[in-house]
Amino acid sequence: MHGQKNERYRALFRLTQDERLDGHTDCTLWTPFAKMHVVGQMFVSNNYICFASREEDLCQLIIPLREVSIVEKADSSSVLPSPLSISTKNKMTFLFANLKDRDFLVQRISDFLQRTPDRLCGLTGQSETPSPSTPTSLPPTPPVLGTGELPLVRHYSSSLPTAKQGLLSIYQKDQTEDLGPKATKEKMKEESWNIHFFEFGRGVCMYRTSKTRDLVLKGIPESLRGELWLLFSGAQNEMATHPSYYAELVEQAMGRCTLATEEIERDLHRSMPEHHAFQNEMGIAALRRVLTAYAYRNPGIGYCQAMNIVTSVLLLYCTEEEAFWLLVALCERMLPDYYNTRVVGALVDQGVFEELTRECLPLLYEHMQDLGVISTISLSWFLTLFLSVMPFDSAVLLVDCFFYEGIKVIFQVSLAVLHANMEQLLACTDEGEAMTILGRYLDNVVNKQTVSAPIPHLHALLTSGDEPPPEIDVFELIKTSYEKFGSLRADVIEQMRFKQRLKVIQCLEDTAKRSVVRAIMTESAFAIEELEELYVLFKAKHIMSCYWGASSTPAERHDPSLPYLEQYRIDCGQFGQLFSALSPWSCGMHTATLSARLFRLLDSNKDSLINFKEFVTGLSGMYHGDMTEKLKLLYKLHLPPALCPEEAESALEATQFFTDDDTPQDPPSLSHLDFLVQEVTSGDEVKEAKEAGEAGGDSEDKKEEKIKDYKYYLRMWAKEKEPKKETIKDLPRMNQEQFIELCKTLYNMFSEDPLEQELYHAIATVASLLLRIGEVGKKFTNNGSKKPELQPLPAEDVSQQEKEDSSGEGGQSLVSKALAEAQLDNPTPPANVSDEEAKDDTSISSYSVVSAGSLQCEDIADDTVLIGCGGGVGGAIGGNDFRRGSAPDADWSISFEQVLASLLTEPALVNYFEKKHDIKSKMAACKAQRAVERQISSSSDHELAQLST
């Protein structure tokens, strides 16, 4: 509520975004011009005292505290109770009365006045603090400059012609004075304003009344236009409190090459090219400096088309610095969000204009909606304040009214234009015809009182027909707009803007969602509805990460200039929450570890943030990949970069509970396991050799033909450009520490499955098999080229051995037996190990990894490991029995093909990884949880509000 009051206060008096309303009170103000006390309200903020009459347009007053010289309490009387006199440095005195709590008010004003001089003292030279309206601080000085130094060649100085006066004054110096009726009319306007200044005051403390508005509607004289634009827009206050800001900003901004500066250079010569002031380097250079300085001040906006047209008009009547501050007022206060990448503000006002058209011109609204005209015309009219669609001398009068009245006058004139063409528009059958009618009407809106030389209107030349329509006097158009649509109120328009902003943002977000879904739907197996739901959940998590407990600022998380697909990003913490809620791989206490590994794998650019596409890529592999794809993802989660060094070190420490035999011993003969190793590792080589042989036979015959065939080279080039698809052969081998972590993950994954005992049994068999494969593979590596010939065992021998393996006695688990078999002969324990310890190291103790039929999910924790390396024993880390042993054998490794082949031997594991999962139920649960969190948050906010009141 307080924020809304601040917004209304700033909008009413055209104050900067850093102004905070301290309080307001009913009072009366003595108006010397009317010889009466006007009833209204006084507003006090950190830098201003303002007054607004209860009756609209009767009187408004803005007193900057920097201008105040004396604040004193006058003697009360029955005629004038509780009076307060405020005097300014330019000898104006304002008398307020009927103040309810005058003493407290005077104390607050005194407090603010005491802060004002100190603050202004700091606003000199290079130590000034710029207005925090958009940027929080002056952009940093380029590193080539030292403190207090100036560049050798200054881009801007007070000696430049455009630093002293507007371009129009510079280029009209040499023209002989015209004493015709138009010049006489201009002199009369100037005299009317001089009388007004004498009666109501001049400068920022001027009384603003209905007479002020009447003079504005009659047209501001060219000699006073720059001064009054600064006054009515509030830009004069910012310029007065930030001396030398613009000059320093120009020096910092010029010479930098950015996307904004490139766009500025492209549009410089398109800015009013028909005006002689911009047909030479002086005008172009001034326009370049102002636009570049603003783009540097506010990189969130940077530069947008239409800013060049508006700024070129400002430079005609104002100095460079004045034009800069007027541009600040336009972009940051009067036309908020108009000139950003999505022109959100213009789209909001387009929605307001459609609503006003429906209320004021209902018949025309229905027809215009069918033709789709309103959305087309409003953007071009509003973005340039009619400057691009109406002759310059006419449009500049609308700019006069805009700086005084705000956006309401643009709405009024737009409605008046539609009303004037209603009959013709109702007869239109298509959008093009309607646009032609409106375009020709606006081309012929003329200002018959202008004293400037006529400027050819390029738009009029392009749209003129055989029979030009009659001319429309711009003053009549403005008068008609006030007569027919002058009841529009600024506060009502602000309320309509607020409602429309919600609609526009929702529409933009829907567009973004559709664009993102379209971009990734071909790369993901999720349905469109599922992708849209995932996008909503991902964006919600992104927004939470921006504003609650984030380590980075919202600007770092969300960059609107990026493509839709890359705008929303989440960090590892937010990803972990989504992973826990949506992943089909539930690992109990191990879930957070697996989530962190997947995040590191998906974070391709290593910025500790992932976008929606990367997020969906990870989920899609778990939900819609086949068994090979799922295992490949799981395999990669236990290799760098997913597996960080710290996790590998924890596995390394686990192995130190076991001792190793340092003496390598070769078995007398190779078993069927050795043959399996060779078969898995050499099968692909045989296949490749066969393919190479077949290809070689063809190449000889067609070699000459292919050289001459240019299509062949095009195909080869296209193939090179295609992104290489990763195959299982590209995956690196897994060492023993990584294999331990993989086993740990698998045990935790199965802990909540209904078939957990069967899965434990299967993984124990596969784990012991892979341990032995790694041992045998190490021998091939060590022997180099001396590979013994392998004799595969007969099938019946293999079956017999498997039966023996599965018939454990005395409660000994399969994995224990397999590990014991995989253990190399170690007849002699080390000298420093007791018999009891040796027995512990060579047999299966109570630390067995798996006990078939009795293992519960809590038995498999993060400290459960499976070791097998040259005499190592499978075991679990427990208790305090820490014993130093040798590190895992660096030669031990297995490939993904071996892991895949081993898992395929167990139907339980195959069924587990081939099982389809439905993400819809998990998304529904996630949304329900969000709804509960919102209710709790709303309840907490309500309770806090109750406590605060």
Order of alpha helices (4+ residues) and beta strands (2+ residues): alpha-beta-beta-beta-beta-beta-beta-beta-alpha-alpha-alpha-alpha-alpha-alpha-alpha-alpha-alpha-alpha-alpha-alpha-alpha-alpha-alpha-alpha-alpha-alpha-beta-alpha-beta-alpha-alpha-alpha-alpha-alpha-beta-alpha-alpha-beta-alpha-alpha-alpha-alpha-alpha-beta-alpha-alpha-alpha-alpha-alpha-beta-alpha-alpha-alpha
